[in-house]
Amino acid sequence: MNKPLLRIKQLRVEISTPNGIVRPVDGVDLTLRRGEIFALVGESGCGKSMTALSINRLLPDAAAICQGSEIFLDEIPLHHLSENKMRQVRGCKIGMIFQDPATALNPVLTIGEQVLEAIKKRNGHIKTKNELRTEMVELLEKVRLPSPQHILQQYPHQLSGGLKQRVVIAMALAQSPDLLIADEPTTALDVTTQAQVLRLIKDLNAQLNMAILLITHDLGIVAQMADTVAVMYAGHIIEQSSKEEFIASPKHPYARQLFAALPEHTLPGHQLAVIPGHVPQLNQAFPLCRFRGRCKYVFKSCEEVKPNLVQINDHHAVRCHWYDNQSLEKIPSALRIGELINQSHEQPVAQMADTTNEEDIFPLLTVSDLKVHFPVRRGVLKRVKGYVKAVDGLTFNIYEGQTLALVGESGCGKTTVAKAILRLLNDATGKIVFHDKDLLKISEKKLRKMRADVQMIFQDPYSSMDPRMRISDIVEEGMIALNIGTNATERQERIEVLLEQVGLSKEFKDRYPHELSGGQRQRIAIARALAVGANLIICDEPTSALDVSVQAQILNVLKSLQNDLAISYLFITHNISVVNYLADYVAVMYLGRIVEYGPAQTILAAPKHPYTQALLASVPSINSQTGFLTPPKGELPSPLNPPKGCHFSPRCPKVHAPCLEKYPDNYLVGKEQCVKCYLYAPSAIKKTETEV
């Protein structure tokens, strides 16, 4: 076995704050070898990113690496280096990919200028401009960027999220680093772009024999990418194992509960398993197990002594008393954790009551031939030269007490549909019928009354709240604007009931947004939507930025409210496992049009359209570790100039002559499943049957 490239021993980081010393990293040990992908997993606030910043020596000003910590990279003691020498190490041995590519790139410099800056650090000014340009093009080609010559002249805002992330990867690889640190590199990307970036990282790892430290909270990505996995909790590692052993048999109760919280492990109609409580504050000493307050398997030893990291075998270690033979001496084998877990698995999760009578279901919202075409104006007189067809002829229904999931790549028009339904755009045409009234034709006065019935939950709850307002004021603001509640006392009483409905205590009323966790803020966003009596809530990627445990809590709240109040949801997402758990129907969008529509379980089990198939093949899952992700080739075309015929034809593996001439009609497949693809035209089906 090759010798370790990165060795970390007893890494401790302290941050000075007004509330005392915070220890985000507290005694971390890990080893990373060349060619290895090491995944660091855990909830937000567990210390993953701070560990990465410690390796790079890029900690905040108030933070410091403690005495006794050791970080060796290729036998270089990083913990002892001066800033000047550390800068040289960063320049040639460590590359870093950040979570948000938009903030990692300078918006006022072209891509070429930024890549050139990265290359110059290695090459100095010895090479000619032509040689440097050739090297830049080769670097962009290495990360599979299309038309690299053209991209070098563009600015970051002119590129999609996936292209921006590839530029960031190219800059990280410019120095041919030995170690690549990828900090949540795909969280901000849609599922197909994520698959492309992950495949790229995996291929570069094999070609360049780099060590990669992959920080993520997505267990599906871990299953597809990692060789070794370490789970962090409250500043230290509680379990470390080979990927295969970890996926097959996680040991620590925290790791097991992370798996149990995955939507793909839960049947529709059942509640997701949640981890109670939250990560403890790290400004305190921990004389006992840090997970003890949230663990359902606590026993006597957990209350008496701190657990050690126990080596189960050569590839697996866990910090838990249940695997320490000394702690288990007086516990009968029938009462040990393995048996307890088996017993708990045999008990079905309590199913939510489904009181819906199919005869009573009727469309709450009917969207017919919805189009949103934005004019493109050019020249001195700003004449219209064309249209961006963001939404191009959508038709669908949302039924009372049900959920329609709208899925597709970034840029396909999902959020534009949401804004059109809310009448936040002036360019929409067609029909949007809600409670028998066309929202596109009613007056502003009537629309104001209707806004109480249709509300929206945004992807980032923090940016949708005024940081200077208390939670009670944030929830009450909409009630005042829409004249709900006769007086302040009545409104405050309603706010307390709403907080209880979303699983928060009334004490949260007096807090500010920054005092809440991401999951708590999202619950406040749900309470704000319910405060005005909404019966249709548009959820725009409400769980994409949340940890798996917090995501489970939010999905349970949404499902419970739907059962209790018969609320309908338009759920915009690219997380297929969430669709499987929450949605009744699915509409798959591609370049402004719905290409497949039908019952969620039918489409997920037997997708018909090649794009839907490619979308599902791009989803990382812990249940599919054999083959790697297979995203659709190429990028989403521009809605300003869509391809002739079927818009998916340039990327489709099953394209044939009719696809290039005319856009396909909507064909019914089965009872409720519709698909826009010539493969399911009656003539094509008849021909196939004849050939068989």
N, C-alpha and C positions, 0 to 999 in steps of 0.2 A: 504494500500500500504506500502511495506517495506521502511525503511528509506534509504536515499541516502548513497552510499558507497563512492563515489567521488564527492566532491563539489569544483568547481573552480569559483572564483569571481574576476572579473576585472584583469585577468592575462595579464601582459604586459612584453615583453622581448625586451631588447635593445642590439644591437651588435655594437661595435665600429669598424669603418672601415675608411680607408683614405678619403673616400667620405662623411664622416659624420656618424651620428647615424642612423642605420637601425632598424626599429621596425617591425619584422616579425610577432609578436603577439601583438595585441593592443586592450585590453579590452575584453577578451574572458570570457564568463560566461557559464558554463554547469554543469549539474548534471547527475550522472550515478548511477543506482541502481543495487543491486545484481541480477544476472540472466538476465540482460538486455544487448542487443547488440546495441551499440551506434555508428552509422556510421558518420564519418567526411569526407565530400565530398568537392572537389574543384580542380581548376587547380594547376599545379606545381607553387610553389612560393607564395601560398596563406597563408602558415603558419601552415599547418596540422602537419607535422613532428616535427616542432619546438614546437608545443603545447604538443605533446607526450613526447619529450625530456625534456620539462619543468616539467612535472609530475614526470618523473624519475630522475630529477635533473642531467641530463647528457648533459647539454648544452656545446657548444664549449667554449674554454678559453676566447674568446673575447666577449661572450654573458653573460648577467646577467638578473635575474628576478627583475623587478622594485619594488620599495617600494609601498606598498598598495595592491600588488597582494596576493591572498590567495588560497592555494591548501590544501584541507583537504581530507585525505584518512582514512576512518573509524574513523573520528574525530581526527586523528593525523595531526597536522599542518606541512606539508612537507616543506613549505616555511621558517620555522623557525629552522629546524633540522640542526645539524652539519653534516659534511660529514660522520663521523664515524657512527652516528645513522641512517643516510639516507642509508648507506650501509646495515645495518641490515634490514631496511624496504624493500629494493630491494631484499634481500635474502629470505624473507618469504612472502611478500604481493604483489609484482608486478612481473609479467613475461612479457617478450617482444619478439615478433617475428619480425625479420627484413625482408626487402624486398628481399635481395639476400642471400639465405642460404649458398652459397659458401664462401662468405666473413665473414659470422657469425661463421663459423667453422674453427678450426686450422688445416691446411693441414698436419702438421707433427705429429699430435696425432691421435690415433685410436678413433673411435666413443666411444668405451668403456671407454677410459681414460677421454674423455670430459664429458660424461654422469655421470661418477663416481665423477668428480670434482663438478658437480652441486648437486649431492645427498649428498656428504660429507658436504656441507655447512649447510645442515639441520640436518644431523645425527651425525656430528662430527666423532670421531674414535671409538665410543662405539661398533658398530656392527662389526661382523666378515666379512672376505672377501666373504665367501659364502653367507652370508645374504645380503651384499651389491650387489653382483652379481644377486641374486634372485630378489632384488628390481629393479635393472636396467632392467632385462628381463621383469618384470611386467610393468615397465614404457613404454618400447618400444612396448609391446603388447597393452597397452592402446591406443597408437596412430596408431595401426594396421600395424605395420611394420612386414613383413614376415621374418621368420627365424631370430629372434632377437639375438640368440646365435651367429650366423654367422656374423651378421651386427656389433656386438660389437667389432669384431676383424678386421673390415675393416677400411680403411681411407676414408675421404670425397670424394676424386676424384674417388673412386670405386663405388659410389652411384649415381643414377639418381637425377635430380633436385627435383622430388617429394619426394623421400626417404630422401634426405638431409633436405628438409623443415620439414618433419615429425620428424626428429631427433631434429631440432631446437625447434619444438613445445614440444617435450618430455622434453627437457632441461628447457624450460620455465615453464612446469608444475611440474618439480621436487620438487619445494618448495610449491606445492599446493597453488598458489597465489589467492588472492581475486580479483585482477584486472589483466587482460591480455590485453596488448596493441599489436595489430597486424598492423604493418605499411606496407601497400601494400603487404600482405603476398603471393599473387599469381601472381604478375605482370610478374615475370620471368618464369612462368610455362605454359605449354601447356594446352589446354582446358580440357582434361580429368583429368590430374593431378591436375589442379585447382579445378575441381569439387570434387575430392577425398579429397583435403585439406579443402575446404570449408565445406563439409559434416562432416568431422572430427571435425572442430572447432565448428560447430553448435551442434553436438552430445555431445561434451565435455562441452559446455555451459549448456546444459540441465542436464547432469549427475552431474556436480560439482557446479552448481549454481553460476558460475563465472560471473563477469561483464566483458564485452569485449568492448574495444574502437577500432573500426575497421576503419582504414584510407585507403581510396580508391578513385580513380577517375572513377571507373566502376559502372555506374548506374544499370547495370544488377545484379551485386553482391549485391548492396544495396537492390534491390527488393527481392532477395532471402534470405538475411541474417539478415537485420537490424530490430530492433524494433522502434528505434528513429533515425532521420536523422537531421544533422546540416550541412548547406552549409557555407563554409568559403570563403571569398574573401578579398584579400589585408589585411590580418591580423586580421579580426574580423568576427563574425558570422552574416550573413545577412538573414538567414531563418532557423527555427527549427520546426520540426513537427513529428508526428507519421509517420512511413513508409507508411501506407496505404493512408493517406491524401496527403503526398508529391508526391507519384507516380501518384495518381489520379488527383491531382490539385496543381502543384507547383505554387507559387505566385510571387516570386521575378523575375523581367525580366531576371536576370542572370541565375537563375535556369531553367526558361522556355527555354532560348536559349541553355542551355546544352542539354536538351531533344531534341530540334529541330535539333541539330548537329549529333544525332545518325544516323548511316546508316540505321538501321532497321525502322526509321521513314521516309525514303526517297525512292521513287520509282527508279528503275534502269533507267538511262538516264536523271535523274533530278540532279541538283546541290544540294549538301548538304548545309544546313544553317550554316553559320559561324558567330562567334562572332568577330567583327572587333577589331583591336588593340590588346593590351596585358595587363597583370596585371601591374598596375602602380608601379614605383619605391617606395620602402617603406622607403626611407631616407628623406621623406618630411611630412609636416603636411597636414591633410585633413580636411579643414573647411566645405566641402560639401560632398555629396554622393561619395563614392570611385568608383562606377561603372558608374558614370555620363558620362565619356568620351566615353564609349562603348555602352551606352543604347540608344535604338531607341524610348523610351517612355518618354524622358526628358520633363518636363514642368516647369512652373514658380517657383514652390516651390523648385525644385531640384537645381535651380541656386541661391537660397537665403539662405537656412538653411539646416543643417545636419539632416538626417532622424533619428528618434528614432526606437527602436524595438517595433513594434505594435503587441499587442496580439489579434489575430483574433478570437480564441476560446481557450478552455482549452488546446488543443494539438497543436496549430499552432501559431507561431509568425514570423513576417517578418519585415525587416528594409527597408521600402520603403514608400515614401510619398503617393503613390497611394492607400495605405490602412490606411492612417491617416485621420480621418474624418475632422480634423481641416484644413488640406491642401486642402481637396476636397470641402470645403463649396461653393466656387464660380464656380465650374466646373459642368456643366450639366451632368446628369447621362449617357446620350447618348455618351458623349465624355470621359468617364472614361475607365480605362485600360481593364476591362473585355470586353467591347464592341469593343475597338480597336483591341484586340487580336482575337476576333471572326471574325472581318472583315478581318484581315490579314490571318487567317486560310482559309477563303473562296477563297483567291486568290491563284491559283496554282503557284508553283515555276516554273520559266522559264526553259523550257526543252531545253537541248543541241541539236543542230542540228545533225542529223544522216544522213550523205551523202553516206554511204556505200551501194554499189550495190552488192547483194549477188552473182551475176554472176561473179563479178570481184575478189572475195575472193579466194585466193589460199594459200597453206601452205608456210609460211615463213621459218619455222623450222620443220623438220621431224625427230623424234627420233625413232629408230627401235632397239628392243632387246638390249637396253643399259644395260650393266653389269659393276659394279665396285666391284670387289672382292679383299679385302686386305689380303695378305698372313700373317699368324701367324707363326712366327719363334721361335723355342725353342731349348735349348741345347747349348753346346759349339760351335758346327758347324753351329748353326742358321739354321737348316733345317726346311722346311715348314711342319707344322703339321696340318694345316687346313686353312680355309679362312673365313674372316668376309664378308658375302654377304650383303654389305651396300645397293647396288642397284642390283636387280636381274631380268633383263629382262623387262625393261620398254619400252613401245611403245606409242607415242602420237604425235599430230600435234599442232603447234601454227600458227594461221592464221594472215595474214597482217591486222593490225588495230584492233586486238582483244586481249582479255586477257584470259589466262589459269591460274586458281588458283590451286596450288598444296597444299593440306591440309593433315594433319596427326599429330600424336603425335611426340614429340621430340625423336630423335633416329631412326625414320623410314626411313631416307635417303634423305629427301627433299634437304638439303643444298649440299649433295654429288652430287645430280643430277645437281644442278646449277654449281658446280665446274667442273663437267665432261663436261658440255656444253661449258664452258669457256676454256677448255683444261688446267685446273690447276692441273689435276691429271694424273698420268702416268699409272694407273691401269684400265682405261676404255676400254671396247670393245663394238662392235656393230656398229651402224651407227648414226651419227648426221649430217644430211644434212641441210645446211644453204646456201641459194642462189645457190642451185644445186651443192654444194661442200661438201664433207664429211670432217668435221672438224677433225676427228680422223686420217685422212690419209694425209692431206695437209702438206707441209713443214713448218718449223718455219718461213721462210721469208713470205710465203703467209698468215700464221696464224697471223703474226704481222699486216698485212693490214686488215684482217678480224676483229681484235679486236676493230677497230673503229665502227663497225656495231653492236657489242654485248657488252653491258656494264652492270654493276651491281650496285645496291643501297643496302647498308648494313643496318643491324638492328640498329647499333649504329653509327650515322654519325660522332660523335666526335672522336671516336677511329680510324676512317678511314681518318682523316685529320691531317696533320702536324701542331701542335699548334704554331710553329714558323713562319708559312707562312701566308701571307695575303690571303684573299679570291680570289683576282684576280690571284695570283700565283698558288693557288690550282686548280682553273678551267683551267688555261692556261697550267698547267704541262702536261696534257694528249695531248693537242693540239700540243705542242712542240715535245713530244715523237713520235707522229704519223704524224708529218709534215703537220699539218693542219694550213692554214693561211700563207701568203707569208712573213709577217713581224709583228713586235710587235704591231704596230698601228692597223693593220687589226684585230689581235686577240683581242685586248682590245675593239674594237668596237663590235666584236661578243659577247664578255663577257657581255657588257652592254645590248645587245639585249636579251641574255639568261636570265639575271637577271630579266629583265622586263617580260619575258615569264613565269617565276616561281613566279612572284608577289613580287619582291624585287626591290628597287630603286638602281641606279648605285652607290650611296654613300656607299653601302655595300662592294664595291670592296676593300676598304682600311682597312677593319676591320679584326680582328683575330677571329678564331673559338670560343674562350672563351667569346667573346663579343656578341655572338648570342644566341638566345633561341634554344631549341631543334627542334622546327618546322622550324625555319630559317635555321639551320644547315642542316636539311633534304632537304630543298629546294635547298641549295647549292650543295648537293650530286646529286640531279636531274639535276641541271644545268651542273655539271661536266660530267654527262653521255651524255647529249645532245650536249655538246661542241664539241665532236668528231664525231657527226653525227650519233649516234646510232639509228637503227630502231628496235632493240630488246633490251629491258631492263629487266634484271632479278632483281626483287625486293624481297629481303630476309627479311621478317618481318619488313618492313619499318615504320610501324605505331604502333608496339606493345608496345613501351615504351612511347608513346605520349598521352597527355590528349585528351579527346573526341573532344574538340574545335579545337586543333591543328591537330588532325587526320583528321577532316573534311576539313581543309584547304589543307592538303597534298593530300587527295583523289581527291578533286576538281581540283588541279593542274595536277595530273596524268591523270584524265579523260579529261580535257580540252586539254592537249597536245596530247592525243590519237586522239581526234576529229580533231585537227588542222593539225597534222603531220603524222597521220596513223601509230603511233608507236604501236608495239606489246609488251605485258608484259607477263612474267612468274612470277606470283605473289605467293610467298611462304608465307603462313600465317596459323594461327589456329583461326583467328577471323572470324566466320561464317557470321556475319552481314556485314563485309567488302567484303566477297566473294559475298554475295547477291547483293551488290551495284555495284561492279566493274567488276566481272568476266562474261565472255561469256560461258566458259566451266570450268568444275571442274574435277580434277583427285584426287581421295582419295588414299593416300598411306598407306600401313601397312607392316612393316618389309621388306622394299626394293622392294615391288611390288604394282602396282596399282590394287586395288580391286574393284573400281567403277569409271566409266568415262562417262561424258555426259554433256549436256547443264546445266548451273548453276541453272536456274529456275526449271528445271525438277527434278534434284537431290535434291535440297533443299526442294521442295514441296513433293516429293515422293521418299525418299531414299530407296534403295532395300537391299543393303548389311547390315547385322547385325552390322558391325563395323561403317558404315556411320550413321546408326540409333543411335548407342550409342554415336557417336561423337556429333551429333546434340542434343541429350538429355542431354549432359554435358554442353551446352552453357547457361550461366545465361542471362536471358532476362527480361526486365521490363514488357513484355507482359505475362509472365508465373510465377505468384507469388503463385500459388496454390500448385502443387507438387514440391518436391525438386529435385535437380539435380540427375541424375542417370547415373554415369559414368560406363564404362565397368569394370568388376571385374579384379583384378590382375594387374600385370605390363607387359610392353612390353617385350617379350622374347628376348634372345640374338641372334643377327644375326649370331653369330659364331656357334650356335647350335639351329637352328629353329625347331619348333615342326614338327612332321611327318604329312603329309597330309596338310590340310588347316592351315596356320600359326595362324589364329585367333581362331581355335577350342578350345584351353584351356580356352578362355575367352568368348566364344560364348554361349548365352542362347538358341540357336536353333540348337546346334550341334547334328549330328546323324552319324550313322556308316560310310558312305562313306567319311565324312569329316576327319576321322582319318587315312585314308589309302592313299589317293592320292590328290594332289593339284588340285582344280577345274579348268576347262577350262573357257574361256571368253565367256559368254552367252549374246546375244543381247536381250535387253528388250525394246520394243518399237522401235522408229525410230533410235535414236542415243545413247541411254543409254546402256552401257555395264557393266556387273557385274560378278565377279568371285565368284560364290556361287552355291552350289548344289541345293539350294532351287529354282533356276531358270533354272536348266537343263531341256531340253525338256521332259525327262522321268518323272521328279518330277512334272512338270506342268500338264502333261497328267494324272498322278496318282491323283493329287488334283482335276482335273476336273471330273474324274471318280467317286471319292468319293462324290463329291457334287451332 
